[in-house]
């Protein structure tokens, strides 16, 4: 069965275009900001972003993929779920963000608090942006691409103006908010022109949101934890300067991941509709091959260009990041393959296994990150991310349904066994 229809291919291209402009636009402006404020103050922005990543995860409460699957399978059912849980997400956001802001006010300096407030505001609009999920699920990602480009352009222009005028570092909080505010407003306006929100017995949906998401929130929180724990450990065990350098390495090492995510998201909207398991496994095996091919191409380009890119964009103060970029790029490939496996489990509604698996990954991440960073500093941080992603992709997945993920990873050797079932 062909993995790409014309509509899926077109949707993937729109998603990629959006991410190309967003990521590379942000790389150029972030590098401009990083040069302007230096590694230590840049580390303060990274710290705020790391903390509110957890708030975003907790607010969605494991429901992002459930929402995507519902809209993919049944548009009306998905819309009901999206809109009837909106107020619940607002309550969850304020519940989880308030303690962090209080902590920043009590234990950090003025600049970190300002960046924290701006990041909290930006995160609020991300958690309310149900329109991105809807547009991706119905293969209308061009709306996300266009609106995000507009929002990014406004934010970039404001950042350049602040730096050009040499204003106080605190003013850089403004574009942090604008980059999510404008796309949210535009997507909401476009949606309301074409569709009508459906509100019907929200308490019933709230209950499902908590109970269905409850089995996935552990896994999504664990993902946030093990992907962000390295940044938190660096801030604790080293300095904000090293955190700033590490953030540059992460940006460059993962910048190309949008290609993987765009392809995975578009193809999975088709796989979710397939009822035949053998056909699903064959498509997922093909998807794994595509992810590996994309990743190897990106790593080859980075191998030859990373030194020049860092010198050009960030300057000599960030040169230490070059030793981390390829390690983090390899971990990004593992992450992409892990995403494919996780989506298969979600398709089969194996939420309990996902929760247990990700809890174990998170528990293993803490000692791995601590020991690696304590012993090897920045390079230890990068290797700890790679090790955690590799274990998540392989060891922790291979116990699922008598080695199903292992068999899909080595599909040519197990193809006949799938057909005989």
C-alpha positions as CSV (number, residue, x, y, z in Angstrom):
1,X,0.0,0.0,0.0
2,X,1.3,3.4,-0.9
3,X,2.3,5.4,2.1
4,X,1.8,8.9,0.6
5,X,-1.4,10.1,-1.1
6,X,-1.3,13.4,-2.8
7,X,-3.2,15.1,0.1
8,X,-0.9,13.6,2.7
9,X,2.2,14.6,0.7
10,X,0.8,18.2,0.3
11,X,-0.1,18.4,4.0
12,X,3.5,17.2,4.9
13,X,5.0,19.9,2.7
14,X,2.9,22.6,4.3
15,X,3.9,21.4,7.8
16,X,7.5,21.4,6.7
17,X,7.3,24.9,5.2
18,X,5.8,26.2,8.4
19,X,8.6,24.6,10.5
20,X,11.4,25.7,8.1
21,X,10.4,29.3,8.4
22,X,9.7,29.1,12.1
23,X,12.8,27.2,13.1
24,X,15.3,28.9,10.8
25,X,13.7,32.3,11.5
26,X,14.0,31.6,15.2
27,X,17.6,30.4,14.9
28,X,18.7,33.6,13.2
29,X,16.9,35.8,15.7
30,X,17.8,33.7,18.7
31,X,21.4,33.8,17.6
32,X,21.1,37.6,17.4
33,X,19.6,37.7,20.9
34,X,22.2,35.3,22.2
35,X,25.0,37.5,20.9
36,X,23.4,40.6,22.4
37,X,22.7,39.3,25.9
38,X,25.5,36.7,26.3
39,X,25.4,33.0,27.4
40,X,24.4,33.7,31.0
41,X,21.3,35.9,30.3
42,X,20.4,33.6,27.4
43,X,20.4,30.8,29.9
44,X,17.7,32.7,31.9
45,X,15.4,32.6,28.8
46,X,16.1,28.9,28.4
47,X,15.4,28.2,32.1
48,X,11.9,29.9,31.8
49,X,11.2,27.9,28.7
50,X,12.2,24.7,30.3
51,X,9.9,25.2,33.4
52,X,6.8,26.2,31.4
53,X,7.3,23.2,29.1
54,X,6.1,21.2,32.1
55,X,3.1,23.4,32.5
56,X,2.1,22.9,28.8
57,X,2.4,19.2,29.2
58,X,0.3,19.1,32.4
59,X,-2.3,21.4,31.0
60,X,-2.9,19.1,27.9
61,X,-3.0,16.2,30.4
62,X,-2.0,13.6,27.8
63,X,-4.9,14.5,25.5
64,X,-3.1,16.0,22.4
65,X,-2.8,12.7,20.6
66,X,-6.3,11.6,21.7
67,X,-7.7,14.9,20.3
68,X,-5.8,14.3,17.0
69,X,-7.0,10.7,16.7
70,X,-10.6,11.7,17.4
71,X,-10.7,14.5,14.7
72,X,-8.9,12.2,12.2
73,X,-11.5,9.4,12.7
74,X,-14.6,11.6,13.2
75,X,-14.6,15.3,12.6
76,X,-17.8,16.0,14.6
77,X,-16.8,13.9,17.5
78,X,-13.4,15.5,17.6
79,X,-14.8,19.0,17.5
80,X,-17.1,18.3,20.4
81,X,-14.1,17.1,22.4
82,X,-11.9,20.0,21.5
83,X,-14.4,22.7,22.4
84,X,-16.0,21.2,25.5
85,X,-12.6,20.8,27.2
86,X,-11.4,24.4,26.6
87,X,-12.3,25.8,30.0
88,X,-10.8,22.8,31.7
89,X,-7.4,23.6,30.1
90,X,-7.6,27.2,31.3
91,X,-8.2,26.0,34.9
92,X,-5.3,23.5,34.6
93,X,-3.0,26.1,33.2
94,X,-3.4,28.5,36.1
95,X,-3.2,25.7,38.6
96,X,0.2,24.6,37.4
97,X,1.7,27.9,36.3
98,X,1.1,29.9,39.5
99,X,3.5,28.0,41.8
100,X,6.3,28.4,39.2
101,X,5.8,32.2,38.9
102,X,5.8,32.5,42.7
103,X,9.0,30.5,42.8
104,X,10.7,32.6,40.2
105,X,9.6,35.8,42.1
106,X,11.1,34.4,45.4
107,X,14.3,32.7,44.2
108,X,15.5,34.4,41.0
109,X,16.4,37.9,39.8
110,X,14.1,40.4,38.1
111,X,15.1,39.5,34.5
112,X,14.4,35.8,35.0
113,X,11.0,36.6,36.5
114,X,10.1,38.9,33.5
115,X,11.1,36.2,31.1
116,X,9.1,33.7,33.2
117,X,5.9,35.9,33.0
118,X,6.3,36.3,29.2
119,X,6.9,32.6,28.7
120,X,3.8,31.8,30.9
121,X,1.7,34.1,28.7
122,X,3.0,32.4,25.5
123,X,2.4,29.0,27.0
124,X,-1.2,29.9,27.8
125,X,-2.0,30.6,24.1
126,X,-0.2,27.3,23.1
127,X,-2.4,25.3,25.5
128,X,-5.6,27.0,24.2
129,X,-4.6,26.5,20.5
130,X,-6.9,23.6,19.6
131,X,-7.0,24.9,16.0
132,X,-3.5,23.5,15.3
133,X,-4.5,20.0,16.2
134,X,-7.7,20.3,14.2
135,X,-6.0,21.7,11.1
136,X,-3.3,18.9,11.2
137,X,-5.9,16.2,11.6
138,X,-8.1,17.3,8.7
139,X,-5.0,17.8,6.5
140,X,-5.3,21.6,6.4
141,X,-1.8,22.4,7.8
142,X,-1.5,25.3,5.3
143,X,-3.6,27.4,7.7
144,X,-1.1,26.7,10.6
145,X,1.8,27.5,8.3
146,X,0.5,30.8,7.1
147,X,-0.7,32.0,10.5
148,X,2.5,30.9,12.2
149,X,4.6,32.7,9.6
150,X,2.7,35.9,10.3
151,X,3.1,35.6,14.0
152,X,6.8,34.8,13.7
153,X,7.4,37.7,11.3
154,X,5.9,40.1,13.8
155,X,7.9,38.7,16.7
156,X,11.1,38.7,14.7
157,X,10.6,42.3,13.7
158,X,10.1,43.4,17.3
159,X,13.2,41.5,18.4
160,X,15.4,43.1,15.8
161,X,14.0,46.5,16.7
162,X,14.7,46.0,20.4
163,X,18.3,44.9,19.7
164,X,18.8,47.6,17.1
165,X,17.7,50.3,19.6
166,X,19.8,48.6,22.3
167,X,16.9,48.6,24.7
168,X,16.9,47.0,28.2
169,X,17.2,43.1,28.0
170,X,13.7,43.0,29.7
171,X,12.0,44.2,26.5
172,X,12.9,40.9,24.8
173,X,10.0,39.4,26.8
174,X,7.6,41.1,24.4
175,X,8.4,38.9,21.3
176,X,8.3,35.8,23.4
177,X,4.6,36.4,23.9
178,X,3.9,37.7,20.4
179,X,5.1,34.5,18.7
180,X,2.2,32.5,20.0
181,X,-0.4,35.2,20.5
182,X,-0.8,36.2,16.8
183,X,-1.1,32.7,15.4
184,X,-3.7,31.8,18.0
185,X,-5.9,34.8,17.2
186,X,-5.6,34.3,13.5
187,X,-6.4,30.6,13.6
188,X,-9.4,31.2,15.8
189,X,-10.7,33.8,13.5
190,X,-10.3,31.6,10.4
191,X,-12.0,28.6,12.1
192,X,-15.0,30.7,13.3
193,X,-15.6,31.8,9.7
194,X,-16.0,28.3,8.5
195,X,-17.1,26.2,11.5
196,X,-19.1,26.7,14.7
197,X,-18.0,25.7,18.1
198,X,-20.1,22.8,19.5
199,X,-20.8,23.0,23.2
200,X,-22.7,20.1,24.7
201,X,-22.5,18.7,28.3
202,X,-19.0,19.8,29.0
203,X,-18.8,17.9,32.3
204,X,-19.1,14.6,30.5
205,X,-16.1,15.6,28.3
206,X,-14.2,17.0,31.3
207,X,-14.5,13.6,33.0
208,X,-13.2,11.8,29.9
209,X,-10.4,14.3,29.5
210,X,-9.1,13.5,33.0
211,X,-9.6,9.7,32.9
212,X,-8.5,9.1,29.3
213,X,-5.6,11.6,29.5
214,X,-4.7,10.3,33.0
215,X,-3.3,7.1,31.5
216,X,-1.2,9.2,29.0
217,X,-0.3,12.2,31.2
218,X,2.3,10.2,33.0
219,X,4.0,9.3,29.7
220,X,3.8,12.9,28.3
221,X,5.1,14.3,31.6
222,X,7.8,11.7,31.6
223,X,8.8,12.7,28.1
224,X,9.0,16.4,29.2
225,X,10.9,15.3,32.3
226,X,13.5,13.3,30.6
227,X,14.0,15.7,27.7
228,X,14.2,18.7,30.0
229,X,16.0,17.1,33.0
230,X,19.3,17.7,31.3
231,X,18.7,21.5,31.2
232,X,17.6,21.5,34.8
233,X,20.6,19.5,35.8
234,X,23.0,21.8,34.0
235,X,21.5,24.8,35.7
236,X,21.9,23.1,39.0
237,X,25.3,21.4,38.7
238,X,27.1,23.9,36.4
239,X,26.1,27.5,35.5
240,X,23.5,29.4,33.4
241,X,26.3,30.1,31.0
242,X,26.8,26.4,30.2
243,X,23.0,26.1,30.0
244,X,23.0,28.8,27.3
245,X,25.7,27.0,25.3
246,X,23.8,23.7,25.6
247,X,20.7,25.4,24.4
248,X,22.5,26.5,21.2
249,X,23.6,22.9,20.7
250,X,20.1,21.6,21.2
251,X,18.7,24.2,18.7
252,X,21.1,23.2,16.0
253,X,21.1,19.5,16.7
254,X,17.3,19.2,16.6
255,X,16.4,22.0,14.1
256,X,15.8,19.5,11.3
257,X,13.4,17.3,13.4
258,X,10.4,19.2,11.9
259,X,10.8,17.1,8.7
260,X,10.4,13.9,10.7
261,X,7.5,15.3,12.7
262,X,5.7,16.6,9.6
263,X,6.0,13.3,7.8
264,X,5.0,11.3,10.8
265,X,2.0,13.4,11.7
266,X,0.6,13.4,8.1
267,X,1.2,9.7,7.5
268,X,-0.3,8.7,10.9
269,X,-3.6,10.4,10.0
270,X,-3.9,7.7,7.3
271,X,-2.6,4.9,9.5
272,X,-5.2,5.7,12.2
273,X,-7.9,5.0,9.7
274,X,-6.6,1.5,8.7
275,X,-8.2,-1.4,10.5
276,X,-6.0,-4.2,9.2
277,X,-3.1,-4.6,11.6
278,X,-0.7,-6.2,9.1
279,X,-1.2,-3.3,6.7
280,X,-0.5,-0.8,9.6
281,X,2.7,-2.6,10.6
282,X,4.0,-2.5,7.0
283,X,3.3,1.2,6.7
284,X,4.9,1.9,10.1
285,X,8.0,0.0,9.0
286,X,8.2,2.1,5.8
287,X,7.8,5.2,7.9
288,X,10.7,4.2,10.1
289,X,12.9,3.9,7.0
290,X,11.9,7.4,5.9
291,X,12.8,8.8,9.4
292,X,16.2,7.1,9.3
293,X,16.9,8.4,5.8
294,X,16.0,12.0,6.7
295,X,18.0,11.8,9.9
296,X,21.2,10.5,8.3
297,X,21.0,13.2,5.6
298,X,20.7,15.9,8.3
299,X,23.6,14.5,10.3
300,X,25.9,14.4,7.3
301,X,25.1,18.1,6.5
302,X,25.8,19.0,10.2
303,X,29.1,17.1,10.2
304,X,30.5,19.4,7.6
305,X,28.8,22.7,8.5
306,X,28.3,22.9,12.2
307,X,31.6,24.8,13.0
308,X,30.9,27.4,10.4
309,X,27.2,27.8,11.4
310,X,28.1,28.4,15.1
311,X,30.8,30.9,14.2
312,X,28.5,32.8,11.9
313,X,25.4,32.8,13.9
314,X,26.5,32.8,17.6
315,X,30.1,33.8,17.7
316,X,33.1,32.3,19.5
317,X,31.5,32.4,22.9
318,X,29.3,29.5,21.9
319,X,31.9,27.4,20.0
320,X,31.9,24.7,22.7
321,X,28.4,23.7,21.4
322,X,29.9,22.2,18.2
323,X,31.1,19.1,20.1
324,X,27.5,18.4,21.2
325,X,25.5,19.0,18.0
326,X,26.1,15.6,16.3
327,X,25.4,13.7,19.5
328,X,22.1,15.5,19.9
329,X,21.3,15.0,16.2
330,X,21.6,11.2,16.7
331,X,19.3,11.4,19.7
332,X,16.8,13.3,17.6
333,X,16.7,10.4,15.1
334,X,16.0,8.0,18.1
335,X,13.3,10.4,19.3
336,X,11.6,10.4,15.8
337,X,11.6,6.6,15.7
338,X,10.3,6.5,19.2
339,X,7.4,8.8,18.2
340,X,6.4,6.4,15.5
341,X,6.4,3.5,18.0
342,X,4.4,5.5,20.6
343,X,1.8,6.5,18.0
344,X,1.3,2.8,17.2
345,X,0.6,2.1,20.8
346,X,-1.9,4.9,20.9
347,X,-3.6,3.5,17.9
348,X,-3.9,0.2,19.7
349,X,-5.0,2.2,22.9
350,X,-2.2,0.6,24.9
351,X,-2.2,3.7,27.3
352,X,-1.3,1.6,30.4
353,X,1.8,0.2,28.8
354,X,2.9,3.7,27.6
355,X,2.4,5.1,31.1
356,X,4.5,2.4,32.8
357,X,7.2,2.6,30.1
358,X,7.6,6.4,30.3
359,X,7.6,6.4,34.0
360,X,10.5,3.9,33.9
361,X,12.3,6.1,31.3
362,X,11.8,9.2,33.5
363,X,13.1,7.3,36.5
364,X,16.2,6.2,34.6
365,X,16.8,9.6,33.2
366,X,17.4,11.2,36.6
367,X,20.5,9.2,37.6
368,X,21.8,9.0,34.0
369,X,21.7,12.8,33.6
370,X,23.1,13.4,37.1
371,X,26.1,11.1,36.8
372,X,26.9,12.1,33.2
373,X,26.8,15.8,33.8
374,X,28.6,15.5,37.2
375,X,31.4,13.6,35.6
376,X,31.6,15.0,32.0
377,X,29.9,18.4,32.1
378,X,28.4,19.6,28.8
379,X,29.5,16.6,26.8
380,X,28.0,14.4,29.5
381,X,24.7,16.2,29.1
382,X,24.6,15.5,25.4
383,X,25.5,11.8,25.8
384,X,22.9,11.4,28.6
385,X,20.2,12.6,26.2
386,X,21.3,10.1,23.5
387,X,21.5,7.2,26.0
388,X,18.0,8.0,27.4
389,X,16.4,8.3,23.9
390,X,18.1,5.0,22.7
391,X,16.8,3.1,25.8
392,X,13.4,4.6,25.3
393,X,13.3,3.5,21.7
394,X,14.7,0.0,22.2
395,X,14.8,-1.7,25.6
396,X,11.7,-0.1,27.0
397,X,9.7,-0.7,23.8
398,X,10.7,-4.2,23.1
399,X,8.6,-5.7,25.9
400,X,5.4,-4.5,24.2
401,X,3.2,-7.3,22.9
402,X,5.9,-10.0,22.8
403,X,8.4,-7.8,20.9
404,X,6.1,-6.2,18.4
405,X,8.1,-3.0,18.1
406,X,11.3,-5.1,17.8
407,X,9.8,-7.0,14.9
408,X,8.6,-3.8,13.2
409,X,12.1,-2.3,13.6
410,X,13.5,-5.4,11.8
411,X,10.4,-5.8,9.5
412,X,12.2,-7.6,6.6
413,X,13.1,-10.4,8.9
414,X,9.7,-10.8,10.4
415,X,7.4,-9.9,7.4
416,X,6.3,-13.5,6.9
417,X,5.4,-14.0,10.6
418,X,3.1,-10.9,10.3
419,X,1.4,-12.3,7.2
420,X,0.8,-15.7,8.8
421,X,-1.0,-14.2,11.8
